[in-house]
């Protein structure tokens, strides 16, 4: 009899423990249900083109204040924001190209450009190896001679199979990428004679060659 009583006592404890666990697990669900209200949907606000007694003209939708410019569309400096002067691409940068700018350009280039263009800008990116269309190398003569404004325009608007990156890359970062592309081009096509003596020595020769 004593053994039976102990067994019944254990079963009762297990049952109470199970009920407690079940109730505890239901608490988050209960709290989440209580939070599902329509407060943010049922706001005291006017709908577009709805009538209003507050304004003299009876319209809830108001005209823009004269001189209003949409966010991101001020763009007073055409050189900076379009890469053009009139109808022609510029061949100068709108701000000094410093080492910090080049490093920023390298970082952004590696994030956004290398999947197609490769780290050397030779068009041998990872997606190309997997069958995507081969972009032209930055080191061909046509692109080495292209003005910097052309590259800025392509990043901003896209070209061919390349989408635009205006939403992903801010204006100054686009110029930083262009500066780094120029650095990549110089790295592959600069005559040894144009390098400083210190750099020539690093390459194992102090004598300039054409």
HELIX and SHEET records of a PDB file:
HELIX    1   1 UNK A    2  UNK A   35  1                                  34    
HELIX    2   2 UNK A   78  UNK A   82  1                                   5    
HELIX    3   3 UNK A   99  UNK A  112  1                                  14    
HELIX    4   4 UNK A  114  UNK A  117  1                                   4    
HELIX    5   5 UNK A  126  UNK A  129  1                                   4    
HELIX    6   6 UNK A  141  UNK A  144  1                                   4    
HELIX    7   7 UNK A  148  UNK A  157  1                                  10    
HELIX    8   8 UNK A  171  UNK A  189  1                                  19    
HELIX    9   9 UNK A  192  UNK A  194  5                                   3    
HELIX   10  10 UNK A  197  UNK A  202  1                                   6    
SHEET    1   A 2 UNK A  84  UNK A  85  0                                        
SHEET    2   A 2 UNK A  88  UNK A  89 -1                                        
END                                                                             
